Every structure is written in structure tokens, then in C-alpha cells.
């Protein structure tokens, strides 16, 4: 039950099971700030790409409180900003919501002249927001007045960010890319407009509905995730200090455990990517059940299903790695690893490889690589987690193929080594091709505690430490050996059933 006449945005997102980051007030505020920075960078990239292809696209819409959030000059040319505030009623709140293209050209009558004067008055608020910023009031008793929020609407995605505080002073940061959740957030916000300025609701609602209610492309969320993690890796030089009345900074007790905001956000974004992709895959498989589809349509739907499955599995792997890291209090000791170890069972590796090798071949072919697999005549029974082993091995191959130049070959050898089974992945380069003569490892940059970014390809993958933790959690062991002239060699050991 809501505590006020209308739900706050915190209550909307909590009821919708959006990501909730329980943390200290400082951590919540830090996540809010870096998320805004990542949003600004995402919008800049989005509008810059549109300007090169479709220069006359619709502007974006931002609903924010308690103040405008984006001041970059290039963004103010593409964004219409509407600010909600609980300050005493501002006469500018009566302003109609108009874009520069909607300014009337006929100023022969007094009404239009007064209209233009009001617009010029708004221009004095900020030198970067001509005609595109309006202010609407919130009732002082409204709990929404105590929240900081940002709703972003574009032709490609919708996003809601909320920083709230409960009655005990505990701050929470919530966010969601799910279009239906952003729509619910707008409906809650729009109800306030009906209460305070009912004559403006229809115009504002029409502007919101002008943006499609579609799930964002997973590339958009991955780009946002990359930008966010880049922001998280930048340390705060001058963190904000709250002073008491005596101007003495209040002491902050040290946290019991080190803060891992990037790990928590990686979990959240992995979930945000999986959710729309799962919906797309489900709809695709429903379409594939139709008997009257043309052959070319079926082939394209199968490609969509395959790509969705690959990315869903990839996000699941990122989520599990983040879960393992986030729950562990000591190296390799966590609720997740304990639950995974509890699921270790004897399994036939032959069956897993028969299902996995075709996918590995496809991953190699997509990057103009070849895969050569050497298997013994008979494979022993190993002890592991069948579902997780398949995902971890596939993720490892996917990352491995991204680091090799086109024309290379991946040699996969499976053999017994005492009471263990050994899987070795080693690259073989085509030295006759001058473009493939360079065998130096690719440039990799760390993104937080779990990810690596490869600038040459734009790939974001789990780092070696996180991958080793995953193998250890499913009973195996990963060894990475660097060869100066021959690239990396990956060796996996799995225990053989006694």
C-alpha cells in the first residue's frame, strides 16, 4: 500500500522488481552521479550518430528533479528538459511545452507577442537552454519532492534513474531500462501534473507517447554499461563532505567490507540485457511455430534466435561471475560457490563436447578462424556442473577467438592427466600472411574488478581472475600461459570421477 495519494518513483520501481542497490548514503549518491555521467555520455554518442545520418530526428525528452541534470551545449540542442520542483509555485510552470520549431512566426497580435516574451524569459534561466526548459511544481507534502530522478525518452530507448531516501535516512539508488517500467514511472509523474496543472497534462503526455514503447537494443545497454564502468574506475578527487553546524566534518565509520559498486551494477546490467533478449527470443520462437512462413523468413528468425541465445548465455555468465565476486567474503568462499559445488555431479564430458563444439566452430567461423579439435577415443567421467561447465567453456572460447587475428587456427586438445582431464586451447598463426605475423597480445584495459575492454575490437569480456573463479566454483582449474611469440595457451583441468 502506498504511503501517499500517489506512488513515488521509488515505490514504482520497487514494485516492478527493478534493480535496487542497498548501500550507504555515500555509495548511493556516488552511483547516482556516475549513472548520470554515463547517461550524458550515452546521449551524446546517440545524438552525434543521429546527426551524421538523420539530422532532422525528434529531440529527446528529459523529466528531472529537483534541477536540470544535463548542461552539455550539444545535448541542450537535442533535449527538451522539464524540471519538477517542490519550491514555491513558479509562474513559469504555466508555460506551454513548446519546441523551437513550434514558436509562432506571426507576432501581429498581442497574445503572440506576450507568448514570445514568456519564451525570452525562460531563456534567461540558462544560456544553454533556449526555449527547451520548463518548470512544473510538486506539492510540498508529496514524497516525490524528496526524490532525485531522471526519466529519459528517445527514439531508441527509455531510462529511469531514481535516488530516494527512506524515513530512516537510508538512501537507495534504483534504475531500469525496461520500457514498461519507465511508462509506469511517467504515469505516476503525470498524475502529479493532473493535480497541479491539469491543462498541461495532455500536451506533455502527447510528447511522452511520441517515443516508442520498445525494448532497447542490447548494444545500447552494453554501451551504457561500458560507459558506467569507465566512470566507476575514475576515483573521486574531491568527494563531497557534509558539514555539521559547527563546520566540523562528521566522522564516517569504515565499511565492514570493501565497496564493490561496479560489481553490483554489472549484475544489474546483465539482468537488464537478459530481460529484453529473453522476450525477443520467446517471440521469435513463437513465430517459428507458424507453418506458412517463407524459407528466407525462417532463416532470419533462426539467426535472431541464435544471436539472442548467445547473448543471453553471455549475460548469464557475467551475472554469475558478479554474483560470485559480490557474495564472497574470502577468496572462493561464497554462497554462490557453495551452491554450485553442491550441484557438482559425475557427468559425461563426451555429450557436453558434442553439443558445444558446433557452437565453438560457429564462433570461430564468424571471425574467420578455424577450429581443430583432437579428442581421445574414450573420455572419462568428470565431476562438475553440466550447465555451468558448458557456459563457462563457451564463454572462454568466445573470449579466446576475439583476441586472435583472422586466418588463425585454434587447436583444442583433450587428454587425461593422472586423476584429471586436461583441455588445452592454443593458437596457431598463419605466418605466411604478413597481416597475421604479429603475435603480440592484444591491448586490454581493466574495467572495474571483473571486466576487460579491448579497444581494437570494442569487446568487453570477463578478466582472467573472474574466469578462474568461475572454473574453481565448478570444480575445475584454469591456467593461462603467455608465450612471447605464440600467443596465450589456456589449459583447463577437471577432476575425473574416482
C-alpha positions in Angstrom: 0.0 0.0 0.0 1.3 3.4 -0.9 2.0 5.9 1.8 0.6 8.9 -0.1 -2.2 9.5 -2.5 0.1 8.6 -5.5 3.1 6.3 -5.6 6.6 7.8 -5.6 9.0 6.7 -8.3 10.9 4.6 -5.7 7.7 2.7 -5.0 7.0 2.2 -8.7 10.5 0.8 -9.4 10.5 -1.3 -6.2 7.1 -2.8 -7.1 8.4 -3.6 -10.6 11.4 -5.5 -9.1 13.9 -3.1 -10.7 17.5 -3.1 -9.6 17.8 -1.8 -6.1 21.3 -1.0 -4.7 21.2 -1.1 -0.9 24.2 0.7 0.3 25.4 3.6 2.4 24.2 7.1 1.6 27.6 8.0 0.1 27.6 4.9 -2.1 24.1 5.5 -3.3 24.9 9.1 -4.2 28.1 8.0 -5.9 26.1 5.5 -8.1 23.6 8.2 -8.9 26.3 10.6 -10.0 28.2 8.1 -12.2 25.0 6.9 -13.7 24.1 10.4 -14.7 27.6 10.8 -16.2 27.2 7.6 -18.1 23.7 8.7 -19.3 25.1 12.0 -20.5 27.8 10.3 -22.5 25.3 7.8 -23.9 23.1 10.6 -25.1 26.0 12.5 -26.6 27.0 9.4 -28.6 23.4 8.8 -29.6 22.7 12.2 -30.9 26.1 12.6 -32.6 25.5 9.4 -34.5 22.0 10.5 -35.5 23.3 13.9 -36.6 25.5 12.1 -39.2 22.7 10.0 -40.6 19.3 11.6 -39.8 19.9 15.3 -38.9 16.2 16.0 -38.5 15.2 13.4 -36.0 13.0 14.0 -33.0 14.7 15.6 -29.9 14.9 13.7 -26.7 12.8 14.4 -23.6 14.1 14.5 -20.1 11.9 14.8 -17.0 14.1 15.5 -14.0 14.1 16.7 -10.3 14.9 18.8 -8.5 17.1 20.6 -11.1 18.2 20.2 -14.7 20.8 17.4 -15.0 22.5 17.8 -18.3 24.2 21.1 -19.3 26.4 20.0 -22.2 25.7 22.5 -25.0 25.3 19.8 -27.6 22.7 18.0 -25.5 20.7 21.1 -24.9 20.2 21.4 -28.7 18.7 17.9 -28.8 16.9 17.6 -25.4 13.7 19.2 -24.1 14.1 19.3 -20.4 11.2 19.6 -17.9 12.1 20.1 -14.3 9.9 19.2 -11.3 10.5 21.1 -8.1 8.8 21.5 -4.7 9.8 25.1 -4.4 7.1 27.8 -4.1 4.9 28.0 -7.2 6.8 29.4 -10.1 4.8 31.3 -12.7 7.0 29.8 -15.4 5.2 26.5 -14.6 2.2 27.9 -16.6 4.4 28.0 -19.7 3.2 25.7 -22.5 5.6 23.0 -23.6 7.0 24.1 -26.9 10.0 23.3 -29.0 11.9 25.9 -31.0 10.2 24.7 -34.2 6.8 25.4 -32.7 7.5 29.1 -31.9 4.7 31.1 -33.7 6.0 33.2 -36.6 3.0 35.5 -36.6 3.5 38.2 -33.9 1.0 40.7 -35.2 -1.4 40.2 -32.2 -0.8 40.9 -28.6 -1.3 37.3 -27.5 1.6 36.1 -29.6 3.8 39.0 -28.5 3.2 38.1 -24.9 3.9 34.4 -25.7 7.3 35.3 -27.2 8.1 37.5 -24.1 7.4 34.4 -21.9 9.8 32.4 -24.0 12.5 35.0 -23.8 12.0 35.0 -20.0 12.8 31.3 -20.0 15.9 31.9 -22.0 17.4 33.9 -19.1 17.3 30.8 -16.9 20.3 29.2 -18.6 22.4 30.3 -21.6 22.3 26.7 -22.9 18.6 26.0 -22.8 16.8 28.3 -25.2 13.1 27.5 -25.4 13.5 24.0 -24.3 13.2 24.1 -20.5 10.0 24.3 -18.5 9.3 24.0 -14.8 6.5 22.3 -13.0 5.7 22.3 -9.3 5.4 19.4 -6.9 3.3 19.6 -3.7 5.5 20.0 -0.7 3.8 17.0 1.0 4.4 14.8 -1.9 7.1 12.2 -1.1 8.3 12.6 -4.7 9.6 16.0 -3.7 12.3 14.3 -1.6 13.5 12.1 -4.5 16.0 12.9 -7.2 15.0 11.3 -10.5 15.7 11.4 -14.2 13.4 10.0 -17.0 14.9 9.9 -20.4 12.9 9.4 -23.6 14.5 8.9 -27.1 13.5 7.2 -30.3 15.8 4.2 -29.3 15.4 3.7 -25.6 13.8 4.8 -22.3 15.6 5.0 -19.0 14.6 5.9 -15.4 17.1 6.7 -12.6 15.9 7.4 -9.0 17.8 8.3 -5.9 15.5 8.1 -2.8 15.7 8.2 0.9 13.5 6.4 3.4 12.3 7.6 6.8 15.5 6.3 8.5 17.8 8.2 6.2 18.9 5.2 4.2 19.4 6.1 0.6 18.7 3.8 -2.3 19.6 4.0 -6.0 17.2 2.3 -8.5 17.1 2.3 -12.2 15.6 0.5 -15.2 15.7 0.3 -19.0 12.5 -1.7 -19.2 10.1 0.4 -21.3 7.0 -0.7 -19.3 8.6 0.4 -16.0 9.6 3.8 -17.4 6.0 4.1 -18.6 4.7 3.4 -15.1 7.1 5.9 -13.7 5.8 8.5 -16.2 2.1 7.6 -15.3 3.0 8.3 -11.6 4.7 11.6 -12.5 1.9 12.5 -15.0 -0.7 12.1 -12.2 1.1 15.0 -10.4 0.7 17.2 -13.4 -3.0 16.4 -13.5 -3.2 17.6 -9.8 -1.2 20.7 -10.2 -1.5 21.8 -13.8 -4.3 19.7 -15.5 -4.4 22.0 -18.6 -0.8 21.0 -19.4 -1.1 17.2 -19.0 -2.5 16.4 -22.4 0.4 18.2 -24.2 3.1 16.7 -22.0 1.6 13.2 -22.3 1.4 13.5 -26.1 5.2 14.3 -26.1 6.0 11.3 -23.9 3.9 8.9 -26.1 5.7 10.3 -29.2 8.6 8.0 -28.2 8.1 4.3 -29.0 7.4 1.8 -26.2 10.0 -0.7 -27.3 12.8 -2.6 -25.5 16.2 -1.1 -26.1 18.7 -2.7 -28.3 21.1 -4.7 -26.2 24.0 -2.8 -27.8 22.7 0.4 -26.2 22.6 -1.2 -22.8 26.1 -2.7 -23.3 27.4 0.7 -24.4 25.8 2.3 -21.3 27.3 -0.4 -19.1 30.8 0.2 -20.6 30.4 4.0 -20.0 29.2 3.4 -16.5 32.1 1.1 -15.6 34.5 3.6 -17.1 33.0 6.3 -14.8 33.3 3.9 -11.8 37.0 3.4 -12.4 37.6 7.1 -12.1 38.3 7.9 -8.4 36.7 10.9 -6.9 39.4 13.6 -6.3 37.3 15.7 -4.0 34.4 13.7 -2.6 31.6 15.8 -1.1 31.8 16.5 2.6 28.7 17.1 4.7 29.4 19.7 7.4 27.7 20.0 10.7 26.6 23.3 12.3 30.0 23.6 13.8 31.6 23.3 10.4 33.4 20.1 11.5 33.1 17.1 9.1 31.2 14.3 10.7 33.3 11.1 11.0 32.3 8.3 8.7 32.8 4.8 10.2 34.8 2.5 7.9 32.8 -0.1 6.0 32.9 -3.7 7.1 33.7 -4.9 3.6 35.2 -3.1 0.6 32.7 -1.3 -1.7 32.0 -3.1 -5.0 29.7 -0.8 -6.8 30.9 -1.9 -10.3 30.1 -5.5 -9.4 26.6 -4.7 -8.3 26.0 -2.6 -11.4 27.4 -5.3 -13.6 24.8 -7.7 -12.1 22.1 -5.2 -12.7 23.0 -4.5 -16.3 23.4 -8.2 -17.1 19.8 -8.6 -15.8 18.7 -5.6 -17.9 20.2 -7.1 -21.1 18.8 -10.6 -20.5 15.3 -9.4 -19.9 14.5 -7.9 -23.3 16.6 -10.5 -25.1 14.6 -13.3 -23.5 11.4 -11.6 -24.6 12.7 -11.3 -28.2 13.7 -14.9 -28.2 10.4 -16.1 -26.9 8.5 -14.0 -29.6 10.9 -15.4 -32.3 10.3 -19.0 -31.3 6.5 -18.4 -31.3 6.8 -17.1 -34.8 8.9 -20.1 -35.9 6.0 -22.3 -34.9 3.9 -20.9 -37.8 3.8 -23.4 -40.7 3.2 -20.8 -43.5 6.4 -18.8 -43.2 8.7 -18.3 -46.2 12.1 -20.1 -46.1 14.0 -16.8 -46.0 11.9 -15.5 -43.1 12.6 -18.8 -41.2 16.3 -18.5 -41.7 16.4 -14.9 -40.5 14.3 -15.8 -37.4 16.7 -18.6 -36.6 19.6 -16.2 -36.8 17.8 -13.9 -34.4 17.1 -16.8 -32.0 20.8 -17.9 -32.2 22.1 -14.4 -31.5 19.7 -13.9 -28.6 20.7 -17.2 -27.1 24.4 -16.4 -27.4 24.0 -13.0 -25.7 21.6 -14.4 -23.0 24.2 -17.0 -22.1 26.9 -14.4 -22.2 24.9 -12.2 -19.8 24.2 -15.2 -17.6 27.9 -15.8 -17.3 28.6 -12.1 -16.4 25.8 -12.3 -13.9 27.2 -15.4 -12.2 30.7 -14.0 -12.2 29.4 -10.8 -10.5 27.4 -12.9 -8.0 30.4 -15.0 -7.1 32.5 -11.9 -6.6 29.8 -9.9 -4.8 28.9 -12.6 -2.3 32.4 -13.8 -1.4 33.8 -12.6 1.9 37.0 -14.6 1.4 38.6 -15.8 -1.9 36.5 -18.5 -3.4 34.2 -18.8 -0.4 30.6 -17.6 -1.0 27.0 -18.7 -1.0 27.2 -18.9 -4.8 30.3 -21.1 -4.9 28.8 -23.3 -2.2 25.6 -23.7 -4.1 27.4 -24.5 -7.3 29.7 -27.0 -5.5 26.6 -28.6 -4.1 25.5 -29.2 -7.7 28.7 -30.9 -8.8 27.9 -34.4 -10.2 29.6 -37.0 -12.3 28.9 -36.2 -16.0 29.8 -37.5 -19.4 32.0 -34.9 -21.0 31.6 -36.5 -24.4 27.9 -35.4 -24.5 28.8 -31.8 -23.5 31.5 -31.6 -26.1 29.3 -32.9 -28.8 26.8 -30.1 -28.1 29.5 -27.4 -27.5 32.0 -28.0 -30.4 29.5 -27.0 -33.1 28.9 -23.7 -31.3 32.7 -23.2 -30.9 33.0 -23.8 -34.7 30.4 -21.2 -35.4 32.1 -18.6 -33.1 35.5 -19.3 -34.9 34.0 -19.1 -38.4 32.3 -15.7 -37.6 35.8 -14.3 -37.0 37.5 -16.1 -40.0 39.2 -18.6 -37.7 39.4 -22.4 -37.9 39.0 -24.8 -35.0 40.8 -28.1 -34.9 39.6 -30.4 -32.0 41.6 -33.5 -31.1 39.6 -35.9 -28.8 40.7 -39.3 -27.3 38.8 -42.4 -28.3 37.2 -42.6 -24.9 36.6 -39.8 -22.5 36.4 -40.4 -18.7 33.6 -39.3 -16.5 34.4 -36.0 -14.8 32.9 -34.2 -11.8 31.5 -30.8 -12.5 28.3 -28.8 -13.1 27.0 -29.7 -16.6 25.0 -26.5 -17.3 27.7 -24.1 -15.9 30.6 -26.1 -17.5 29.1 -25.6 -20.9 28.5 -21.9 -20.4 32.0 -21.3 -19.0 33.7 -23.2 -21.7 31.7 -21.5 -24.4 32.4 -18.1 -22.9 36.1 -18.9 -22.7 36.2 -19.8 -26.4 34.2 -16.7 -27.3 36.8 -14.5 -25.5 39.7 -16.5 -26.9 38.5 -16.0 -30.5 38.2 -12.3 -30.0 41.9 -12.0 -29.2 43.2 -13.7 -32.4 43.8 -12.2 -35.8 41.8 -13.5 -38.8 43.2 -16.6 -40.5 44.5 -18.1 -37.3 43.7 -21.6 -36.1 42.7 -22.8 -32.6 44.0 -26.1 -31.6 41.9 -27.9 -29.0 43.4 -31.0 -27.3 41.6 -33.2 -24.8 43.6 -35.7 -22.8 43.9 -37.4 -19.4 46.5 -36.2 -16.9 46.5 -38.5 -13.9 43.3 -38.1 -12.0 42.3 -35.1 -14.1 41.1 -34.4 -17.6 43.1 -31.7 -19.4 41.6 -29.4 -22.1 44.1 -27.2 -23.8 43.4 -24.3 -26.2 46.4 -23.0 -28.1 46.5 -20.6 -31.2 48.4 -21.4 -34.4 49.1 -18.4 -36.6 49.5 -18.1 -40.4 53.0 -16.7 -40.6 52.8 -16.6 -44.4 50.3 -13.8 -44.2 52.1 -10.5 -43.3 48.9 -9.3 -41.5 49.0 -12.2 -39.1 52.7 -12.1 -38.3 52.1 -10.0 -35.3 51.6 -12.4 -32.3 51.8 -9.8 -29.5 48.8 -10.0 -27.1 46.0 -7.5 -27.8 45.7 -4.4 -25.7 43.4 -4.9 -22.8 42.2 -2.4 -20.3 40.7 -3.2 -17.0 37.1 -2.1 -16.3 36.4 -2.5 -12.6 37.1 -5.8 -10.8 35.6 -8.2 -13.3 35.8 -6.9 -16.9 38.4 -6.2 -19.6 37.9 -3.9 -22.6 39.7 -4.5 -25.9 39.9 -1.1 -27.7 40.8 -2.6 -31.1 37.6 -4.7 -31.3 35.3 -2.9 -28.7 34.9 -6.3 -26.9 34.0 -6.4 -23.2 34.9 -9.7 -21.6 35.5 -11.2 -18.2 39.1 -10.8 -17.0 41.3 -13.8 -16.2 40.8 -13.6 -12.4 37.0 -13.7 -12.7 37.2 -16.5 -15.3 39.4 -18.5 -12.9 36.9 -18.0 -10.1 34.2 -19.5 -12.3 36.2 -22.6 -13.1 37.1 -23.1 -9.5 33.4 -22.7 -8.5 32.5 -25.6 -10.8 35.3 -27.9 -9.6 37.9 -27.1 -12.3 41.1 -25.1 -12.6 42.2 -22.6 -15.4 45.9 -21.9 -16.1 46.8 -19.1 -18.6 50.4 -19.3 -20.0 51.8 -16.4 -22.1 54.1 -17.3 -25.0 56.0 -14.3 -26.3 55.8 -15.3 -30.0 53.0 -17.8 -30.0 50.2 -16.2 -28.0 48.2 -17.4 -25.0 47.7 -21.0 -24.1 44.7 -21.8 -22.0 44.6 -25.1 -20.0 41.6 -26.4 -18.1 41.8 -29.2 -15.6 38.6 -31.1 -14.5 38.6 -33.8 -11.8 38.0 -37.3 -13.0 35.4 -39.4 -11.1 37.2 -41.8 -8.8 
